[in-house]
Amino acid sequence: MTIRTYQPGDDSAQVSIYNEAAADLPKFKPASLDEVRRRCAAPDFDPTTRLYAIDNGRPVGYATFSASGRVGVPWCRRGFEHLADELLKAALAEMKRRGLTSAWAGYRGDWPTVAEFLGKHGFASRRQMCNYALDLIELPTPSVRGGLVCTEVVAGDLPALLAMVPGMLRSASPTALGEHLFGNPYFGASSVFALRERPSGPPLAAAILVIHPDYANPKAIDARMPCFRLGAWGTEGLTHKRINGMFSVLVPAGNDANRMALDLLSTAAERLAETNAATLAAQVSSDCEHLDRFYRQYFREQGSFPLYERQL
């Protein structure tokens, strides 16, 4: 057995391996060749982040990782499951060589064999990505804004946004956050708005609302699938699921957290009411306790999935 990186033509082998290896897992969704080919044809695709186990010239297993630190559990053909350990070991070693200091994975919580495999290799689940929804007819009574004004976010707000909830955002700099908010091909800059004491004042809290009729209905998707929702603060730079009505708040912890979050929710509801959408969606990491508490109080919980993490 040898391990090598991606080569043209590995797409079909990867689809076949995954569909064979994962077929018996709950809520299994077969991979398609078109989907894998589309990912491999993306401008930012890095073939060196896909590792394949080769036996007698044939791919029998593979593992993937990304610059974000995300690593995929190795999938192997039946009879070659023992190669998964070597594939993951090779992936983690390459990630460490590239300067990454930690690795993480996201999978369904009802895939116990995956959790067991990751646990054997030092991964632990300390937080969940929690998904929520709220129909407009269930909106809480609008809050009294107490003089706060709501305006669009501008470039000068970026340092304050990065510092608003320490450790929550994945963007490493104001420049990176600006590219995500103002140069995003899937939502416009007007989707981001902030609360201030006065129009020219610093942002006290902020929100993102993604509205697009072609995006998925939040009530029609499996909320236990490990999908990050486009527009959720803290998922910058990750592969996203695009959802119509996605709403996410960035509010510092403190006595005013719920009041400001409700102000932002009122603004989002006003904007959504001008469309044909009837439901707001949300996603937050469970370790952002004050924000998760807000969604639990006012939204309906849809489902969650665990994140597994380890140091390299």
ZIWOKA-V379075 format. One record per residue. N is the residue number from 1. PHI is phi in degrees with one decimal (none if undefined). NEAR is the number of other C-alpha atoms within 12 Angstrom. D_CENTER is the distance of its C-alpha to the mean C-alpha in whole Angstrom. Layout:
n->N phi->PHI near->NEAR d_center->D_CENTER
n->N phi->PHI near->NEAR d_center->D_CENTER
//
This chain:
n->1 phi->none near->19 d_center->34
n->2 phi->-127.1 near->20 d_center->33
n->3 phi->-118.9 near->29 d_center->29
n->4 phi->-135.2 near->29 d_center->28
n->5 phi->-87.7 near->27 d_center->26
n->6 phi->-58.5 near->27 d_center->25
n->7 phi->-130.8 near->21 d_center->28
n->8 phi->-52.3 near->15 d_center->28
n->9 phi->101.6 near->18 d_center->29
n->10 phi->-73.6 near->29 d_center->26
n->11 phi->-56.0 near->28 d_center->24
n->12 phi->-66.9 near->24 d_center->26
n->13 phi->-64.6 near->31 d_center->27
n->14 phi->-62.2 near->41 d_center->23
n->15 phi->-61.1 near->30 d_center->23
n->16 phi->-63.3 near->27 d_center->26
n->17 phi->-63.8 near->33 d_center->25
n->18 phi->-63.1 near->34 d_center->22
n->19 phi->-65.7 near->24 d_center->23
n->20 phi->-77.6 near->25 d_center->26
n->21 phi->-75.0 near->30 d_center->24
n->22 phi->-103.1 near->27 d_center->22
n->23 phi->-58.5 near->21 d_center->24
n->24 phi->-91.3 near->17 d_center->25
n->25 phi->-80.2 near->20 d_center->22
n->26 phi->-58.3 near->18 d_center->21
n->27 phi->56.9 near->18 d_center->19
n->28 phi->-58.9 near->20 d_center->20
n->29 phi->-119.9 near->18 d_center->19
n->30 phi->-59.9 near->22 d_center->21
n->31 phi->-76.1 near->23 d_center->19
n->32 phi->-115.4 near->19 d_center->21
n->33 phi->-64.6 near->21 d_center->23
n->34 phi->-61.0 near->15 d_center->22
n->35 phi->-62.6 near->16 d_center->19
n->36 phi->-67.4 near->24 d_center->19
n->37 phi->-63.5 near->20 d_center->22
n->38 phi->-63.9 near->14 d_center->19
n->39 phi->-65.6 near->19 d_center->17
n->40 phi->-72.4 near->25 d_center->20
n->41 phi->-93.6 near->16 d_center->21
n->42 phi->-64.0 near->12 d_center->19
n->43 phi->-58.4 near->9 d_center->20
n->44 phi->-96.1 near->14 d_center->18
n->45 phi->-66.7 near->19 d_center->18
n->46 phi->-114.2 near->19 d_center->20
n->47 phi->-63.7 near->25 d_center->22
n->48 phi->-79.3 near->24 d_center->23
n->49 phi->-96.3 near->33 d_center->19
n->50 phi->-121.4 near->40 d_center->20
n->51 phi->-113.4 near->42 d_center->23
n->52 phi->-123.0 near->39 d_center->25
n->53 phi->-87.2 near->39 d_center->28
n->54 phi->-113.2 near->27 d_center->31
n->55 phi->-125.2 near->19 d_center->34
n->56 phi->52.9 near->10 d_center->38
n->57 phi->79.9 near->14 d_center->36
n->58 phi->-118.5 near->24 d_center->33
n->59 phi->-65.7 near->35 d_center->29
n->60 phi->-122.5 near->38 d_center->29
n->61 phi->-168.4 near->45 d_center->26
n->62 phi->-154.9 near->46 d_center->23
n->63 phi->-141.3 near->40 d_center->20
n->64 phi->-131.5 near->39 d_center->17
n->65 phi->-151.4 near->37 d_center->15
n->66 phi->-137.9 near->31 d_center->13
n->67 phi->-65.1 near->29 d_center->14
n->68 phi->-74.8 near->26 d_center->11
n->69 phi->97.5 near->31 d_center->13
n->70 phi->-73.8 near->30 d_center->11
n->71 phi->-127.1 near->38 d_center->14
n->72 phi->-96.9 near->35 d_center->14
n->73 phi->-59.6 near->43 d_center->17
n->74 phi->-64.2 near->38 d_center->20
n->75 phi->-111.6 near->40 d_center->22
n->76 phi->-134.8 near->37 d_center->25
n->77 phi->-63.6 near->30 d_center->28
n->78 phi->-61.5 near->20 d_center->30
n->79 phi->96.7 near->15 d_center->33
n->80 phi->-121.8 near->25 d_center->31
n->81 phi->-59.6 near->25 d_center->28
n->82 phi->-65.4 near->19 d_center->30
n->83 phi->-80.6 near->30 d_center->29
n->84 phi->-60.4 near->35 d_center->25
n->85 phi->-61.1 near->24 d_center->26
n->86 phi->-68.2 near->29 d_center->27
n->87 phi->-64.9 near->38 d_center->24
n->88 phi->-66.6 near->39 d_center->22
n->89 phi->-58.1 near->29 d_center->24
n->90 phi->-67.3 near->30 d_center->25
n->91 phi->-64.2 near->38 d_center->21
n->92 phi->-65.3 near->40 d_center->21
n->93 phi->-64.4 near->23 d_center->24
n->94 phi->-68.6 near->30 d_center->23
n->95 phi->-61.2 near->30 d_center->20
n->96 phi->-64.8 near->21 d_center->22
n->97 phi->-61.0 near->14 d_center->25
n->98 phi->-82.3 near->19 d_center->22
n->99 phi->97.1 near->16 d_center->22
n->100 phi->-71.5 near->23 d_center->19
n->101 phi->-107.0 near->20 d_center->20
n->102 phi->-149.2 near->27 d_center->17
n->103 phi->-131.1 near->37 d_center->15
n->104 phi->-147.4 near->35 d_center->12
n->105 phi->-143.9 near->42 d_center->11
n->106 phi->-127.7 near->37 d_center->9
n->107 phi->-143.9 near->37 d_center->12
n->108 phi->-59.3 near->31 d_center->13
n->109 phi->-73.2 near->29 d_center->15
n->110 phi->-99.7 near->22 d_center->19
n->111 phi->-109.9 near->25 d_center->19
n->112 phi->-63.6 near->16 d_center->21
n->113 phi->-66.3 near->20 d_center->22
n->114 phi->-68.3 near->31 d_center->19
n->115 phi->-60.6 near->26 d_center->19
n->116 phi->-64.6 near->19 d_center->22
n->117 phi->-63.9 near->25 d_center->22
n->118 phi->-64.9 near->32 d_center->19
n->119 phi->-61.1 near->21 d_center->21
n->120 phi->-62.7 near->18 d_center->24
n->121 phi->-106.5 near->26 d_center->23
n->122 phi->89.3 near->22 d_center->22
n->123 phi->-86.0 near->28 d_center->18
n->124 phi->-135.5 near->24 d_center->18
n->125 phi->-100.4 near->27 d_center->16
n->126 phi->-114.8 near->19 d_center->16
n->127 phi->-155.4 near->23 d_center->13
n->128 phi->-120.0 near->32 d_center->11
n->129 phi->-94.2 near->40 d_center->8
n->130 phi->-102.9 near->40 d_center->11
n->131 phi->-110.2 near->40 d_center->11
n->132 phi->-136.9 near->39 d_center->14
n->133 phi->-146.3 near->37 d_center->16
n->134 phi->-147.9 near->34 d_center->19
n->135 phi->-74.2 near->25 d_center->22
n->136 phi->-58.6 near->29 d_center->24
n->137 phi->-70.4 near->16 d_center->27
n->138 phi->-102.5 near->16 d_center->26
n->139 phi->-59.5 near->27 d_center->25
n->140 phi->-68.7 near->22 d_center->27
n->141 phi->-57.4 near->15 d_center->30
n->142 phi->-53.9 near->21 d_center->29
n->143 phi->-78.0 near->20 d_center->29
n->144 phi->-88.7 near->19 d_center->32
n->145 phi->-74.9 near->22 d_center->31
n->146 phi->59.2 near->15 d_center->34
n->147 phi->92.1 near->14 d_center->34
n->148 phi->-74.3 near->24 d_center->31
n->149 phi->-115.2 near->26 d_center->30
n->150 phi->-113.7 near->33 d_center->26
n->151 phi->-136.1 near->29 d_center->26
n->152 phi->-70.0 near->30 d_center->24
n->153 phi->-78.9 near->34 d_center->22
n->154 phi->-123.7 near->28 d_center->24
n->155 phi->-57.7 near->25 d_center->24
n->156 phi->-66.2 near->18 d_center->26
n->157 phi->-83.0 near->30 d_center->23
n->158 phi->-60.1 near->32 d_center->21
n->159 phi->-59.3 near->24 d_center->22
n->160 phi->-67.4 near->27 d_center->22
n->161 phi->-66.1 near->41 d_center->19
n->162 phi->-60.6 near->32 d_center->18
n->163 phi->-92.5 near->25 d_center->20
n->164 phi->-67.1 near->29 d_center->19
n->165 phi->-128.1 near->28 d_center->17
n->166 phi->-51.5 near->20 d_center->18
n->167 phi->83.2 near->19 d_center->15
n->168 phi->-81.9 near->29 d_center->12
n->169 phi->-81.1 near->32 d_center->11
n->170 phi->-89.0 near->24 d_center->10
n->171 phi->-65.3 near->27 d_center->13
n->172 phi->-88.5 near->23 d_center->16
n->173 phi->-156.6 near->18 d_center->19
n->174 phi->-57.2 near->23 d_center->20
n->175 phi->-62.5 near->19 d_center->20
n->176 phi->-64.8 near->21 d_center->17
n->177 phi->-65.8 near->33 d_center->15
n->178 phi->-62.3 near->27 d_center->18
n->179 phi->-62.7 near->22 d_center->17
n->180 phi->-69.1 near->34 d_center->14
n->181 phi->-82.7 near->39 d_center->15
n->182 phi->-103.0 near->25 d_center->19
n->183 phi->-117.6 near->18 d_center->18
n->184 phi->-74.3 near->22 d_center->15
n->185 phi->-74.9 near->15 d_center->16
n->186 phi->-109.7 near->26 d_center->15
n->187 phi->-152.7 near->27 d_center->16
n->188 phi->-86.0 near->23 d_center->19
n->189 phi->-61.5 near->27 d_center->20
n->190 phi->-70.0 near->24 d_center->21
n->191 phi->-74.3 near->38 d_center->18
n->192 phi->-109.1 near->44 d_center->18
n->193 phi->-141.5 near->40 d_center->21
n->194 phi->-135.5 near->43 d_center->22
n->195 phi->-96.6 near->41 d_center->25
n->196 phi->-142.1 near->26 d_center->28
n->197 phi->-74.9 near->19 d_center->31
n->198 phi->-148.6 near->16 d_center->33
n->199 phi->-54.8 near->19 d_center->32
n->200 phi->-96.5 near->19 d_center->32
n->201 phi->-82.0 near->20 d_center->31
n->202 phi->-69.7 near->27 d_center->28
n->203 phi->-71.9 near->36 d_center->24
n->204 phi->-95.5 near->39 d_center->24
n->205 phi->-163.5 near->45 d_center->21
n->206 phi->-147.0 near->45 d_center->19
n->207 phi->-147.9 near->42 d_center->16
n->208 phi->-123.3 near->45 d_center->15
n->209 phi->-129.6 near->44 d_center->16
n->210 phi->-102.4 near->45 d_center->15
n->211 phi->-124.3 near->37 d_center->18
n->212 phi->-158.2 near->23 d_center->18
n->213 phi->-63.3 near->18 d_center->21
n->214 phi->-86.9 near->15 d_center->19
n->215 phi->-81.4 near->24 d_center->16
n->216 phi->-66.8 near->25 d_center->15
n->217 phi->-74.7 near->29 d_center->17
n->218 phi->-62.4 near->37 d_center->15
n->219 phi->-88.3 near->27 d_center->18
n->220 phi->-111.6 near->14 d_center->18
n->221 phi->-117.4 near->23 d_center->15
n->222 phi->-83.3 near->23 d_center->14
n->223 phi->-75.5 near->33 d_center->12
n->224 phi->-96.6 near->29 d_center->12
n->225 phi->-71.8 near->30 d_center->11
n->226 phi->-77.6 near->33 d_center->8
n->227 phi->-115.5 near->32 d_center->6
n->228 phi->-86.5 near->37 d_center->3
n->229 phi->-92.2 near->43 d_center->5
n->230 phi->-57.0 near->40 d_center->7
n->231 phi->101.3 near->43 d_center->9
n->232 phi->-74.5 near->45 d_center->7
n->233 phi->-57.4 near->42 d_center->9
n->234 phi->96.9 near->36 d_center->8
n->235 phi->-116.7 near->28 d_center->5
n->236 phi->-58.2 near->27 d_center->8
n->237 phi->84.9 near->29 d_center->9
n->238 phi->-96.9 near->26 d_center->6
n->239 phi->-68.4 near->20 d_center->6
n->240 phi->-118.9 near->24 d_center->6
n->241 phi->-98.7 near->27 d_center->8
n->242 phi->-87.4 near->31 d_center->11
n->243 phi->-127.5 near->38 d_center->12
n->244 phi->-74.8 near->34 d_center->15
n->245 phi->87.6 near->46 d_center->16
n->246 phi->-66.9 near->49 d_center->13
n->247 phi->-129.3 near->45 d_center->14
n->248 phi->-144.6 near->44 d_center->12
n->249 phi->-107.9 near->49 d_center->15
n->250 phi->-123.6 near->46 d_center->16
n->251 phi->-134.2 near->40 d_center->19
n->252 phi->-67.1 near->32 d_center->21
n->253 phi->-65.7 near->26 d_center->22
n->254 phi->147.6 near->17 d_center->25
n->255 phi->-64.1 near->11 d_center->28
n->256 phi->-94.0 near->20 d_center->27
n->257 phi->-59.3 near->28 d_center->23
n->258 phi->-65.4 near->29 d_center->24
n->259 phi->-61.6 near->29 d_center->26
n->260 phi->-69.4 near->38 d_center->24
n->261 phi->-63.4 near->43 d_center->21
n->262 phi->-67.7 near->35 d_center->23
n->263 phi->-59.4 near->35 d_center->25
n->264 phi->-65.7 near->40 d_center->22
n->265 phi->-62.7 near->46 d_center->21
n->266 phi->-62.4 near->29 d_center->25
n->267 phi->-63.3 near->36 d_center->24
n->268 phi->-62.0 near->41 d_center->21
n->269 phi->-64.1 near->35 d_center->23
n->270 phi->-62.4 near->20 d_center->26
n->271 phi->-69.0 near->29 d_center->24
n->272 phi->-67.7 near->31 d_center->23
n->273 phi->-64.3 near->20 d_center->26
n->274 phi->-83.7 near->14 d_center->27
n->275 phi->-117.5 near->19 d_center->25
n->276 phi->-89.9 near->18 d_center->26
n->277 phi->-73.7 near->31 d_center->22
n->278 phi->-123.9 near->28 d_center->23
n->279 phi->-137.1 near->35 d_center->20
n->280 phi->-94.6 near->45 d_center->17
n->281 phi->-117.2 near->51 d_center->14
n->282 phi->-150.6 near->49 d_center->11
n->283 phi->-151.4 near->50 d_center->9
n->284 phi->-153.1 near->44 d_center->9
n->285 phi->-77.7 near->33 d_center->10
n->286 phi->-64.5 near->26 d_center->13
n->287 phi->-80.9 near->22 d_center->14
n->288 phi->-88.7 near->29 d_center->14
n->289 phi->-61.3 near->23 d_center->17
n->290 phi->-69.6 near->26 d_center->19
n->291 phi->-76.8 near->40 d_center->16
n->292 phi->-60.5 near->34 d_center->15
n->293 phi->-63.4 near->24 d_center->19
n->294 phi->-61.1 near->34 d_center->19
n->295 phi->-64.9 near->36 d_center->17
n->296 phi->-61.0 near->24 d_center->19
n->297 phi->-75.5 near->19 d_center->22
n->298 phi->-113.3 near->27 d_center->22
n->299 phi->-108.1 near->33 d_center->19
n->300 phi->-101.0 near->28 d_center->19
n->301 phi->-71.5 near->26 d_center->17
n->302 phi->-98.9 near->26 d_center->16
n->303 phi->159.1 near->30 d_center->14
n->304 phi->-151.1 near->31 d_center->12
n->305 phi->-141.6 near->32 d_center->11
n->306 phi->-81.6 near->37 d_center->12
n->307 phi->-110.0 near->36 d_center->10
n->308 phi->-105.8 near->36 d_center->13
n->309 phi->-138.4 near->28 d_center->15
n->310 phi->-157.2 near->25 d_center->18
n->311 phi->-84.5 near->19 d_center->20
n->312 phi->-98.6 near->23 d_center->21
//
